[in-house]
C-alpha cells in the first residue's frame, strides 16, 4: 500500500445526454430512484452523495447489443493508474490517472466467459469457465473434447501493459468462475490462487484427473477448491498444489459435509436453493492474510477459513440461512471483526429488488466473536426497482473512512448503494447512484457488476453500458473531511477479494473527520466544539508558518483537553497521534 495525497475529483460533466436527479436525504416514499424512465446510453441518473464523473460506453470488439452474454463486462482489478475491466470476451485497460476523465487505453480479445480479473505485480490472472475458451484466445469452434480448449485461470505478463503476453496458465476440471489472490506473509517468493469452479466437469479425456463421480467415489471433482501456486520468478510454471476438502464433515470424513441451506426443500419465495442438497464449491472467497482468515461465500453456506497455511486452508466455522438462496461474495471490515455476505438470489439475471422481503437477495452482516460467525442483521437496497431491472446484491469494497465501516456495493440495475455498517445491527444507506431500466419494456441484462473504491474515487464496471468513474460529495451523512481522509489511503494495486489492512497516517484531515463524527453523534458541540476548532485552526496556522513543534503540540493538547472526550475516543486518539508527529 502506498499513501500519498491526491485531490479528490469534485467536478465532472454528464455525458451521453443523461439527465440528473439528486436527493440529499430521500425518504422511501419520495426516493428519486423509484419510477425513473429508462434508456440505454441516455438513461436518467439519480444520485445522493455521489457525482457521476464520466461514462465510457463499450467499444470495438467489446461492444454488442445489450443482453448478449458473450460480451458482458464483469469484474475489476486495479494496478497503478490503470483499471482492468474483465469481460466475457477478454479484458480492457483504462487509464484512470485523471478520474474525472478516464480513457480506454487498450483491449485484449480472449473469449472464455466470466473474465474475472486480478493483478499481482506484473501478473494478471483471469477466470475462464466456458467451453468456447481456447488456449490461443481464438474464436474458432472446438469439438466437445479438444486439446485446444482452455478452462481455468489464464495468466498474463503485463509488465508492458499495452502488450500483455499470455503465459501457460492453469487448467482446471470445472473451469474458473472466480479466483482469489492469496499472499503468505512468510513466503515472498510465491503467490497463491484459490480457484472456484462452478461449471460442468470436464471429461477426463480432455483433462486427466477430472471425475464426475458422487461424494463416495474416489477423489470426486466436486466438493473442493483448487489451490494454485504461482512462483513469482517463474509464473509460467504455476500449478495446482492442493485441492482441499473445505466442505468436509471433519468428524465423519464425508466430503459433502455442508448442507446447502436449511433442511426445507425450497426457499421461502417458492424457488429452489442452488445446488441442493449439498454445497460443493464456493462462488467467491475473500482472503485477509494479515489476520490469517478468509471468508467463503459458498453456494449454501457462509464459511470462515484459517489460511495461516495458504496451501491447506481449514474451515473453522460455517453458517446457513433459510433466506439465502445463493451465498455469493464476502467482505471483511478493516479490523477483521465483521463480515458482509451477499445473496445472489436469482443468479443476477432476475428482478429481485421488487417490494418483497428485505431478507431475500440481501446482505447478511455477521460479527466474528471468538472465531465464530454471529448473525447481526440484513441490509438490502432500500429503493424498490422495476420488474424490468435485474437487481440483487453483488460486488463491493470498503471505503476507508477513518472510524467507520462503510461499503460501496453494486446491485446490478439497482445501481450502487453505499452503506454504513459500523453498527452491524443497524446498517444504514448513506449515498447512492442509480439509472433507470435499460429497457422499460423487457428485462435486459445490465447494471453494475462491481463498484469499487480505489485511490479516492469509485470505479464501476457496467455490464452493458461500459465503465464509470464517480466521486463522493459531502452530505449530512458523510462530510468533506471524511471523504478527504478516505482519499489519503492509496494502493499500488487492488483486488477486491484480497483485502489489505489500511492505517491512516496522522493528519489534520483525519482529526477533522473524527471531529465531524463526534458532532454528528451529538457527543461534541457548543463551547467545547468552538474551543476544539479554535485550537485546531491555530495549530494548522503554526504549521504553515514553520513554528516550533512544541507550540503545535500545545495547541493539539489543548484541543484534546477542551473536547471533553474520553482518552480512548477516536478524536482524542487522533489528536494525540498527530501531536506525536511534531515531537
C-alpha positions as CSV (number, residue, x, y, z in Angstrom):
1,X,0.0,0.0,0.0
2,X,1.2,3.5,-0.8
3,X,0.0,6.6,0.9
4,X,0.0,9.9,-0.9
5,X,-2.4,12.7,-1.3
6,X,-4.5,13.3,-4.3
7,X,-7.2,15.9,-4.8
8,X,-10.5,14.1,-4.9
9,X,-12.3,14.7,-8.2
10,X,-15.1,17.0,-7.4
11,X,-16.5,18.1,-10.7
12,X,-17.3,16.5,-14.0
13,X,-19.7,16.6,-16.9
14,X,-22.5,14.3,-17.7
15,X,-22.1,12.6,-21.0
16,X,-24.3,10.8,-23.4
17,X,-27.1,13.2,-22.8
18,X,-28.0,11.6,-19.4
19,X,-30.3,13.7,-17.2
20,X,-29.7,14.0,-13.4
21,X,-31.9,13.8,-10.4
22,X,-30.5,14.4,-6.9
23,X,-31.5,13.9,-3.4
24,X,-29.7,14.6,-0.1
25,X,-31.9,12.5,2.2
26,X,-34.6,10.8,0.2
27,X,-37.4,9.2,2.2
28,X,-38.7,5.9,0.8
29,X,-41.9,7.4,-0.4
30,X,-40.1,10.2,-2.5
31,X,-36.9,8.4,-3.4
32,X,-35.9,9.6,-6.9
33,X,-34.8,6.1,-7.9
34,X,-38.4,5.0,-7.8
35,X,-40.3,5.2,-11.1
36,X,-37.4,6.5,-13.2
37,X,-37.8,6.3,-17.0
38,X,-35.4,4.0,-18.8
39,X,-32.9,4.1,-21.6
40,X,-29.7,2.6,-22.9
41,X,-26.9,5.2,-23.0
42,X,-29.3,8.0,-22.3
43,X,-30.9,6.7,-19.1
44,X,-31.6,9.3,-16.4
45,X,-29.4,9.1,-13.3
46,X,-30.5,9.7,-9.7
47,X,-27.8,10.3,-7.1
48,X,-27.3,11.2,-3.5
49,X,-23.8,11.9,-2.1
50,X,-22.3,10.7,-5.4
51,X,-21.3,12.5,-8.6
52,X,-21.0,10.7,-11.9
53,X,-17.8,12.0,-13.4
54,X,-17.6,10.1,-16.7
55,X,-19.3,7.2,-18.5
56,X,-17.4,5.4,-21.3
57,X,-19.5,3.1,-23.5
58,X,-18.2,-0.3,-24.5
59,X,-16.2,-0.1,-27.8
60,X,-14.8,-2.1,-30.6
61,X,-14.6,-5.8,-30.1
62,X,-16.3,-5.5,-26.7
63,X,-19.4,-3.7,-27.9
64,X,-22.6,-5.7,-28.6
65,X,-26.3,-5.4,-28.3
66,X,-27.4,-5.3,-24.6
67,X,-28.3,-8.8,-23.5
68,X,-25.6,-10.6,-25.4
69,X,-23.9,-12.7,-22.7
70,X,-20.7,-13.2,-24.8
71,X,-19.7,-9.5,-24.3
72,X,-20.7,-8.9,-20.7
73,X,-18.4,-6.6,-18.6
74,X,-17.5,-8.4,-15.4
75,X,-15.1,-7.7,-12.5
76,X,-12.5,-5.1,-11.9
77,X,-8.9,-5.0,-10.8
78,X,-6.5,-2.1,-10.4
79,X,-2.8,-1.5,-10.8
80,X,-1.1,1.8,-10.6
81,X,-3.1,4.3,-12.6
82,X,-5.0,1.6,-14.5
83,X,-8.3,-0.1,-14.1
84,X,-8.6,-3.5,-15.8
85,X,-12.2,-4.5,-16.7
86,X,-12.9,-8.1,-17.2
87,X,-15.3,-9.2,-19.9
88,X,-16.6,-12.5,-21.3
89,X,-14.7,-11.6,-24.4
90,X,-11.3,-10.7,-22.8
91,X,-10.3,-7.7,-20.9
92,X,-9.9,-3.9,-21.3
93,X,-7.4,-1.5,-19.7
94,X,-8.5,2.1,-18.7
95,X,-6.2,4.9,-17.7
96,X,-7.7,6.4,-14.5
97,X,-4.9,8.8,-13.6
98,X,-7.4,11.6,-14.0
99,X,-10.6,10.0,-12.5
100,X,-12.7,12.9,-14.0
101,X,-11.6,11.9,-17.5
102,X,-10.6,8.2,-17.7
103,X,-9.7,6.9,-21.1
104,X,-9.7,3.5,-22.7
105,X,-6.1,2.5,-23.2
106,X,-6.2,-1.0,-24.8
107,X,-8.3,-4.1,-25.3
108,X,-7.2,-7.7,-25.4
109,X,-9.6,-10.2,-27.0
110,X,-9.5,-13.6,-25.4
111,X,-13.0,-15.2,-25.1
112,X,-13.9,-17.7,-22.5
113,X,-16.6,-16.4,-20.2
114,X,-16.8,-14.9,-16.7
115,X,-13.5,-13.0,-17.2
116,X,-13.0,-12.0,-13.6
117,X,-9.6,-10.5,-13.2
118,X,-7.0,-9.8,-10.5
119,X,-3.4,-8.5,-10.5
120,X,-0.2,-9.1,-8.6
121,X,2.8,-7.1,-9.6
122,X,3.4,-7.7,-13.3
123,X,0.9,-10.6,-13.5
124,X,-2.7,-10.6,-14.5
125,X,-5.0,-13.5,-13.7
126,X,-8.3,-14.2,-15.5
127,X,-11.0,-16.7,-14.8
128,X,-12.3,-18.8,-17.8
129,X,-15.1,-21.3,-17.5
130,X,-16.9,-21.5,-20.8
131,X,-16.3,-24.4,-23.3
132,X,-15.5,-21.8,-26.0
133,X,-12.3,-20.8,-24.2
134,X,-9.3,-21.6,-26.4
135,X,-5.6,-21.9,-25.4
136,X,-4.8,-19.5,-28.2
137,X,-7.5,-17.0,-27.3
138,X,-9.1,-17.7,-30.7
139,X,-12.7,-17.8,-31.7
140,X,-12.8,-21.0,-33.8
141,X,-15.3,-23.6,-32.5
142,X,-14.0,-26.8,-31.0
143,X,-15.4,-30.3,-30.6
144,X,-16.8,-31.5,-27.3
145,X,-13.4,-32.9,-26.3
146,X,-10.4,-30.9,-27.5
147,X,-6.7,-30.4,-26.7
148,X,-7.2,-26.7,-27.8
149,X,-9.7,-25.9,-25.1
150,X,-8.8,-23.7,-22.1
151,X,-10.9,-23.7,-18.9
152,X,-9.2,-22.5,-15.8
153,X,-7.0,-19.4,-14.9
154,X,-5.2,-17.6,-17.6
155,X,-2.0,-15.8,-16.6
156,X,-0.6,-12.8,-18.4
157,X,2.6,-10.9,-18.1
158,X,1.6,-7.2,-18.1
159,X,5.0,-5.7,-17.4
160,X,4.2,-3.9,-20.7
161,X,0.5,-3.3,-20.0
162,X,-0.1,-2.2,-23.6
163,X,1.2,-5.6,-24.9
164,X,0.2,-8.3,-22.5
165,X,1.8,-11.7,-23.0
166,X,-0.2,-14.9,-22.2
167,X,1.7,-17.5,-20.2
168,X,0.6,-21.2,-20.0
169,X,-1.9,-20.7,-17.2
170,X,-3.5,-23.5,-15.2
171,X,-6.3,-25.8,-16.5
172,X,-8.9,-26.9,-14.0
173,X,-11.7,-29.5,-14.1
174,X,-14.6,-27.1,-13.6
175,X,-13.0,-24.1,-15.2
176,X,-12.8,-20.9,-13.1
177,X,-15.8,-18.9,-12.2
178,X,-13.9,-16.8,-9.7
179,X,-10.5,-16.8,-8.1
180,X,-8.8,-15.2,-5.2
181,X,-5.2,-14.0,-4.9
182,X,-3.8,-15.1,-1.5
183,X,-0.4,-13.9,-0.2
184,X,1.6,-15.6,2.5
185,X,3.5,-13.1,4.8
186,X,6.1,-15.8,5.3
187,X,6.6,-16.6,1.6
188,X,7.6,-13.6,-0.5
189,X,8.6,-15.9,-3.5
190,X,5.2,-17.2,-4.3
191,X,1.6,-16.1,-4.6
192,X,-1.4,-18.4,-4.4
193,X,-4.8,-18.5,-6.1
194,X,-7.9,-20.1,-4.6
195,X,-9.9,-21.2,-7.6
196,X,-13.7,-21.8,-7.5
197,X,-15.2,-23.6,-10.5
198,X,-19.0,-23.7,-10.7
199,X,-19.5,-25.1,-14.2
200,X,-19.8,-28.6,-15.6
201,X,-17.0,-31.1,-15.0
202,X,-14.7,-31.7,-18.0
203,X,-14.2,-35.1,-19.5
204,X,-11.1,-37.0,-18.2
205,X,-10.3,-37.5,-21.9
206,X,-9.8,-33.7,-22.1
207,X,-8.2,-33.1,-18.7
208,X,-6.7,-36.0,-16.7
209,X,-7.9,-36.4,-13.2
210,X,-11.4,-35.0,-13.6
211,X,-14.2,-37.1,-12.1
212,X,-17.9,-36.9,-12.3
213,X,-18.3,-39.4,-9.5
214,X,-20.5,-38.8,-6.5
215,X,-19.4,-37.9,-3.0
216,X,-18.5,-41.5,-2.1
217,X,-16.3,-42.1,-5.2
218,X,-12.6,-41.8,-5.2
219,X,-11.4,-38.2,-5.3
220,X,-14.5,-36.6,-6.9
221,X,-14.0,-33.3,-8.6
222,X,-16.8,-31.6,-6.7
223,X,-16.7,-30.6,-3.0
224,X,-13.3,-29.0,-3.2
225,X,-11.5,-25.9,-4.3
226,X,-8.1,-25.7,-6.2
227,X,-5.1,-24.1,-4.6
228,X,-2.7,-22.9,-7.3
229,X,0.9,-21.9,-6.5
230,X,2.4,-19.2,-8.7
231,X,6.2,-18.9,-8.4
232,X,6.9,-15.2,-9.0
233,X,10.3,-15.9,-10.6
234,X,8.7,-18.4,-13.0
235,X,4.9,-17.8,-13.2
236,X,4.8,-20.0,-16.3
237,X,5.3,-23.0,-14.0
238,X,2.2,-22.3,-11.9
239,X,0.3,-25.4,-10.9
240,X,-2.3,-26.9,-8.6
241,X,-0.6,-27.9,-5.3
242,X,-3.6,-28.9,-3.3
243,X,-7.4,-29.4,-3.6
244,X,-8.7,-29.0,0.0
245,X,-12.0,-30.5,1.0
246,X,-13.2,-27.5,2.9
247,X,-16.8,-28.7,2.8
248,X,-15.9,-32.0,4.5
249,X,-17.6,-33.2,7.7
250,X,-14.5,-33.3,9.8
251,X,-15.9,-36.0,12.1
252,X,-17.1,-38.5,9.5
253,X,-14.8,-37.6,6.7
254,X,-17.7,-37.2,4.2
255,X,-16.6,-34.7,1.5
256,X,-20.2,-33.4,1.2
257,X,-20.4,-32.4,4.8
258,X,-22.1,-29.0,4.5
259,X,-25.9,-28.8,4.0
260,X,-26.8,-26.2,1.4
261,X,-29.2,-24.0,3.4
262,X,-31.7,-25.4,5.9
263,X,-33.4,-28.8,5.6
264,X,-36.5,-27.4,4.0
265,X,-36.6,-28.2,0.2
266,X,-37.5,-24.7,-1.1
267,X,-36.5,-21.1,-0.5
268,X,-39.4,-19.1,1.2
269,X,-40.0,-17.3,-2.1
270,X,-41.0,-20.7,-3.6
271,X,-37.8,-21.0,-5.7
272,X,-35.1,-23.6,-5.1
273,X,-31.7,-23.5,-3.4
274,X,-28.7,-23.9,-5.6
275,X,-27.3,-26.5,-5.6
276,X,-29.3,-28.9,-3.5
277,X,-28.8,-30.6,-1.1
278,X,-25.0,-30.1,-0.6
279,X,-22.6,-27.2,-1.0
280,X,-20.0,-28.4,-3.5
281,X,-17.9,-25.3,-4.3
282,X,-17.5,-21.6,-3.4
283,X,-18.6,-18.7,-5.5
284,X,-16.3,-16.2,-4.0
285,X,-13.6,-16.4,-1.4
286,X,-12.2,-13.2,0.2
287,X,-8.8,-13.6,1.8
288,X,-7.4,-11.4,4.5
289,X,-3.8,-12.7,5.0
290,X,-2.9,-10.1,7.7
291,X,-5.5,-11.7,10.1
292,X,-5.0,-15.2,8.8
293,X,-8.6,-15.6,7.7
294,X,-10.7,-16.0,4.6
295,X,-14.5,-15.7,4.2
296,X,-16.1,-18.0,1.7
297,X,-19.4,-17.4,0.1
298,X,-20.1,-21.0,-0.9
299,X,-23.5,-21.6,-2.5
300,X,-25.5,-22.7,0.5
301,X,-23.2,-21.6,3.3
302,X,-21.0,-18.8,4.5
303,X,-17.8,-20.1,5.9
304,X,-14.6,-18.9,7.7
305,X,-11.3,-20.4,6.8
306,X,-8.0,-20.4,8.6
307,X,-5.4,-19.5,5.9
308,X,-2.3,-19.3,8.1
309,X,-1.1,-22.1,5.8
310,X,-2.4,-20.9,2.5
311,X,-1.8,-24.3,0.8
312,X,-4.0,-26.0,3.3
313,X,-6.9,-23.8,4.3
314,X,-9.1,-25.2,7.2
315,X,-12.7,-24.4,7.8
316,X,-13.3,-23.0,11.3
317,X,-17.0,-22.1,11.1
318,X,-19.9,-22.4,8.7
319,X,-23.4,-20.8,8.8
320,X,-26.6,-21.3,6.7
321,X,-29.7,-19.2,6.4
322,X,-33.2,-20.1,5.2
323,X,-33.5,-16.7,3.5
324,X,-30.3,-17.0,1.4
325,X,-30.7,-18.7,-1.9
326,X,-27.1,-18.5,-3.1
327,X,-24.2,-17.2,-1.0
328,X,-22.2,-15.1,-3.5
329,X,-19.4,-12.9,-2.0
330,X,-17.9,-11.7,1.2
331,X,-16.2,-8.6,2.6
332,X,-14.5,-8.1,5.9
333,X,-14.3,-4.8,7.7
334,X,-10.9,-3.4,8.2
335,X,-10.1,-4.9,11.6
336,X,-11.5,-8.3,10.6
337,X,-14.2,-8.4,13.3
338,X,-17.2,-8.4,10.8
339,X,-18.1,-10.0,7.5
340,X,-20.7,-8.9,5.0
341,X,-22.0,-11.8,2.9
342,X,-24.2,-11.3,-0.2
343,X,-27.0,-13.4,-1.5
344,X,-27.3,-13.6,-5.3
345,X,-30.9,-14.8,-5.3
346,X,-31.8,-15.4,-9.0
347,X,-28.3,-15.5,-10.2
348,X,-28.0,-11.9,-11.2
349,X,-30.5,-12.2,-14.1
350,X,-33.7,-11.8,-12.1
351,X,-35.7,-8.8,-10.8
352,X,-35.1,-9.3,-7.1
353,X,-35.4,-5.8,-5.8
354,X,-39.2,-5.6,-6.0
355,X,-41.1,-4.6,-2.8
356,X,-40.6,-8.1,-1.4
357,X,-38.9,-9.5,1.8
358,X,-35.9,-7.4,2.7
359,X,-34.0,-10.6,3.8
360,X,-34.1,-12.1,0.2
361,X,-31.4,-11.2,-2.2
362,X,-29.8,-9.1,0.5
363,X,-26.6,-8.8,2.6
364,X,-26.2,-10.7,5.8
365,X,-24.0,-9.0,8.4
366,X,-22.0,-11.1,10.8
367,X,-19.8,-10.2,13.8
368,X,-16.8,-12.5,14.3
369,X,-16.9,-13.5,18.0
370,X,-14.3,-15.9,19.4
371,X,-13.6,-17.0,15.9
372,X,-17.3,-17.8,15.1
373,X,-19.8,-16.1,12.8
374,X,-22.6,-14.4,14.8
375,X,-25.5,-13.1,12.8
376,X,-26.3,-9.4,13.3
377,X,-28.8,-8.1,10.6
378,X,-29.7,-7.9,7.0
379,X,-29.1,-5.0,4.6
380,X,-30.9,-4.7,1.3
381,X,-31.1,-1.9,-1.3
382,X,-33.9,0.3,0.2
383,X,-35.3,1.6,-3.1
384,X,-37.6,-0.9,-5.0
385,X,-36.7,-1.5,-8.6
386,X,-39.0,-2.5,-11.5
387,X,-39.7,-5.9,-12.9
388,X,-37.6,-4.8,-15.9
389,X,-34.4,-4.5,-13.9
390,X,-32.2,-7.4,-12.8
391,X,-31.3,-6.4,-9.3
392,X,-29.7,-8.3,-6.4
393,X,-26.7,-7.9,-4.0
394,X,-23.4,-8.0,-5.8
395,X,-19.7,-6.9,-5.6
396,X,-18.3,-4.1,-3.5
397,X,-15.4,-2.9,-1.3
398,X,-14.7,-0.8,1.8
399,X,-14.4,2.9,1.6
400,X,-11.5,3.8,4.0
401,X,-13.2,6.5,6.1
402,X,-11.4,6.6,9.5
403,X,-13.5,5.4,12.4
404,X,-16.3,3.9,10.4
405,X,-17.2,0.7,8.5
406,X,-18.5,1.9,5.1
407,X,-19.0,-0.3,2.0
408,X,-19.8,0.7,-1.6
409,X,-21.7,-2.1,-3.4
410,X,-23.1,-2.9,-6.9
411,X,-26.7,-4.0,-7.2
412,X,-26.8,-4.6,-11.0
413,X,-29.7,-2.5,-12.3
414,X,-30.3,-1.4,-8.8
415,X,-27.3,0.8,-9.2
416,X,-24.8,1.5,-6.5
417,X,-25.5,1.7,-2.8
418,X,-23.1,3.0,-0.1
419,X,-24.0,1.9,3.4
420,X,-22.5,2.3,6.9
421,X,-22.3,-0.9,8.9
422,X,-20.3,0.3,11.9
423,X,-23.2,-0.9,13.9
424,X,-23.8,-4.3,12.3
425,X,-27.3,-4.4,13.9
426,X,-28.3,-1.2,12.2
427,X,-26.8,-0.8,8.8
428,X,-27.8,2.4,7.0
429,X,-27.6,3.7,3.4
430,X,-25.7,7.0,3.2
431,X,-25.3,7.5,-0.6
432,X,-26.4,6.0,-3.9
433,X,-26.4,6.3,-7.7
434,X,-28.9,4.6,-9.9
435,X,-30.1,4.7,-13.6
436,X,-33.5,3.9,-14.9
437,X,-34.1,0.5,-16.5
438,X,-32.1,-0.3,-19.7
439,X,-35.2,-1.5,-21.4
440,X,-38.5,-0.3,-19.9
441,X,-40.4,-3.0,-21.9
442,X,-38.4,-6.1,-21.0
443,X,-35.8,-7.3,-18.5
444,X,-32.5,-6.9,-20.3
445,X,-29.2,-7.8,-18.5
446,X,-27.4,-4.7,-17.5
447,X,-26.3,-2.7,-14.4
448,X,-23.2,-2.7,-12.2
449,X,-21.3,-5.9,-11.8
450,X,-18.8,-4.2,-9.5
451,X,-18.4,-0.8,-7.9
452,X,-15.1,-0.4,-6.0
453,X,-13.3,2.4,-4.2
454,X,-9.8,2.9,-5.5
455,X,-7.5,5.8,-4.5
456,X,-10.0,8.5,-3.9
457,X,-12.8,7.6,-6.3
458,X,-15.4,4.9,-7.1
459,X,-15.0,3.0,-10.4
460,X,-17.8,0.8,-11.8
461,X,-18.0,-2.0,-14.4
462,X,-21.4,-1.7,-16.1
463,X,-22.4,-4.9,-17.7
464,X,-23.9,-3.5,-20.9
465,X,-23.1,0.3,-20.8
466,X,-19.4,0.3,-20.1
467,X,-17.1,1.9,-17.5
468,X,-18.0,4.6,-15.0
469,X,-16.0,6.9,-12.7
470,X,-17.6,8.6,-9.7
471,X,-16.7,10.8,-6.8
472,X,-18.3,11.2,-3.4
473,X,-19.8,14.5,-2.5
474,X,-20.4,15.8,1.1
475,X,-23.7,15.2,2.8
476,X,-25.0,15.2,6.3
477,X,-24.1,11.5,6.4
478,X,-20.6,11.9,5.1
479,X,-18.5,15.1,5.5
480,X,-16.0,16.6,3.2
481,X,-13.3,15.9,5.8
482,X,-14.3,12.2,5.9
483,X,-14.1,12.0,2.1
484,X,-10.7,13.7,2.1
485,X,-9.4,11.4,4.8
486,X,-10.5,8.3,2.9
487,X,-8.6,9.7,-0.1
488,X,-5.4,9.7,1.9
489,X,-5.3,5.9,1.6
490,X,-3.9,4.8,-1.7
491,X,-2.7,1.5,-3.1
492,X,-0.3,0.4,-5.8
493,X,-2.9,-2.3,-6.7
494,X,-6.2,-3.5,-5.6
495,X,-8.1,-6.8,-5.8
496,X,-11.4,-6.8,-4.0
497,X,-11.0,-10.4,-2.9
498,X,-7.6,-9.8,-1.4
499,X,-8.2,-7.5,1.5
500,X,-5.2,-5.4,2.8
501,X,-5.5,-3.7,6.1
502,X,-5.1,0.0,5.9
503,X,-4.0,2.5,8.6
504,X,-4.4,6.3,8.3
505,X,-1.3,8.3,9.0
506,X,-1.9,11.1,11.5
507,X,-3.1,14.2,9.7
508,X,-5.3,17.3,10.3
509,X,-7.8,15.8,7.8
510,X,-8.2,12.6,9.8
511,X,-8.6,14.6,13.1
512,X,-11.3,16.8,11.4
513,X,-13.0,13.6,10.1
514,X,-13.2,12.4,13.7
515,X,-14.4,15.8,14.8
516,X,-17.2,15.7,12.3
517,X,-18.2,12.2,13.5
518,X,-18.4,13.4,17.1
519,X,-20.6,16.4,16.1
520,X,-22.9,14.1,14.1
521,X,-23.2,11.7,17.0
522,X,-24.1,14.5,19.3
523,X,-21.1,14.0,21.7
524,X,-19.4,17.3,20.8
525,X,-21.0,20.7,20.5
526,X,-21.4,24.2,21.9
527,X,-18.4,25.8,23.7
528,X,-16.4,22.6,23.6
529,X,-16.7,22.4,19.8
530,X,-15.8,26.1,19.5
531,X,-12.6,25.5,21.6
532,X,-11.5,22.4,19.6
533,X,-11.9,24.2,16.3
534,X,-10.0,27.3,17.6
535,X,-7.0,25.2,18.8
536,X,-7.0,23.1,15.6
537,X,-7.0,26.2,13.4
538,X,-4.2,27.7,15.5
539,X,-2.2,24.5,15.2
540,X,-2.6,24.5,11.4
541,X,-1.6,28.1,11.2
542,X,1.5,27.5,13.2
543,X,2.5,24.6,11.0
544,X,2.1,26.8,7.9
545,X,4.4,29.4,9.3
546,X,7.1,26.9,10.3
547,X,6.6,27.4,14.0
548,X,8.2,25.0,16.5
549,X,6.8,21.6,17.1
550,X,6.4,22.4,20.8
551,X,3.9,25.2,20.0
552,X,1.9,23.0,17.6
553,X,1.8,20.2,20.2
554,X,0.5,22.7,22.8
555,X,-2.4,23.6,20.6
556,X,-3.3,20.0,19.9
557,X,-3.1,19.0,23.5
558,X,-5.4,21.9,24.3
559,X,-7.9,20.7,21.7
560,X,-7.9,17.2,23.2
561,X,-8.4,18.5,26.7
562,X,-11.1,21.1,25.8
563,X,-13.1,18.4,23.8
564,X,-14.1,16.7,27.0
565,X,-13.9,13.4,25.1
566,X,-12.6,10.2,26.6
567,X,-8.9,9.5,26.2
568,X,-9.6,6.4,24.1
569,X,-12.1,8.2,21.8
570,X,-11.2,8.4,18.1
571,X,-11.0,12.2,18.4
572,X,-8.5,12.3,21.3
573,X,-6.6,9.4,19.9
574,X,-6.3,11.2,16.5
575,X,-5.2,14.4,18.2
576,X,-2.5,12.6,20.2
577,X,-1.3,10.7,17.2
578,X,-1.0,14.0,15.2
579,X,0.8,15.7,18.1
580,X,3.3,12.8,18.1
581,X,4.4,13.6,14.6
582,X,5.7,17.0,15.9
583,X,7.8,15.6,18.8
